[in-house]
Amino acid sequence: MVGRVAHHHVHLTSVPGGRAYDEALAWVDRTHVATMRQSRTGLVYDVVDVRTGVRRQLTSKPCCSFTLAADALRTARTVPGIAPPSPWNPRWVSLVVLIAVAGIAGAVLVARRLRGRA
C-alpha cells in the first residue's frame, strides 16, 4: 500500500501487481521504493515503481546457513598437520627470561647496597 497525505488525511492505494514484500526499506525517489522479500534461495532486494508495480531486482543474498552447510559438505577437505618449528613453548621461555632479568636486577641492587656500606 502507498499512502498520500491530503488535507490531514491519508489516502491509501494498493500498488499494482499485488506482490508481497517483507519490508519496505527506503524511498528511492517520489515514485520508487526499495523493498526486501524472501525467496526459496534467500533474500531479494528490489526497487518497485509504486505507480505501475514494476519491480527491478537490485541484488540477492543467499540463505547463509544452508549455503555454508552445503559448501562445507561438498568441499570437505583435510590437510596434514605441520609440526611447530621449535619444541620450546614461548610462554615458558618468556617466563625464564623474565626471572633471569629480575634476578640480575636484584643482584645489582644488592651489590650496590653492599658496596655503599663498606
N, C-alpha and C positions, 0 to 999 in steps of 0.2 A: 504494500500500500504506500502511496505517496500522498503527503498532505500539503495543502496550500492554506496559508492564513489570509483570511479576508474579513475585515470588519470584526475583529476579535473572535472569529470562529475558524475552526479548522475544517476544511473540506477534503475528505479522503477519497481518493480514486485508486482503483487497482491498476497495477502495471499490466499491460497487455502480455499475453503469453501464459500467465498464471503459474510460473515456475516457483518452486520453493527454494528459499535461501536460508541458511542457518544464521547468518549475521550480516547486517549492513555495516560496513567498516567506516566509510567516509564518502562524502560528496566529492566527486572529481571536478565537476562544474555544475552549472544550473540544471542540466538535464541528465547527467550520468552519475551513477553511484557505484562504488566499489563494494563487492559482496564476497562472502565466503560460503561455500557449500561443501558437503561431504559426498564423496562418491565411493564406489567399491574399492578404489585403489588409494584413496587418501583425501586430502583437502584440495579444493579447486578454488582459485581466486579469479573472479570475473569483474568486468565493467559492464553495467547494464544501463541501457538507454531507457529512462522511465516513461518516455512518450511512446516508443514503439515496442519495447520489450526485448529488443535485440541485445544479445549478450556476446561479449568478446572475452575469451579466456586470456588472462594475464599470465598466470603461472599455476603450477600444481605442486603439491608436496605429498610424497607417498606416506602411507601409514608406516611410521618408523619401526614399531615393534615387529610387525610382520616382515618388513623388508630386511631388517637386520637379522632376524632369526633365519629367514630363507637364505640370505647370503652366507651366514655362518655355517649353515648345514651344507650348502652347495660347495663352498670353497674351504672346507675344514682342512687345515694342514698342520703338520707338526714339524718342528725343526730341532736338530740336535743341540743340546746344551753346550755352552763353551765355558771351560774352567776359568776361574779368575787368574790373572797373570801372576799373582803372588799369594802364598798361603797365609800371609800375615794379615791379621784383622786390623784395619786402620784405627779403630777405636782404641784397641789395646796399645798400639804403637803410640798414639797421641797421649794416652794416659801415662805411659812410661816416660815419654819426653817431658811432659808437664811435671812429673815427680822429680825427674833429674834436674830440671831448671830450678824448681823450688828448693831442692837440696843444695845446689850450688849457691843460690842466693842466700840461703840460711847459713852456709859455711862462711861466705864472705862477711856477713853481718857479725858472726861470732868472732871471726879473725880480727875484724876492726875493733870490736869491743875489748878483746884481749890485748890488742896492741895499744889501745888507748889507756889501759890500766897500768901497763908496765912502765 
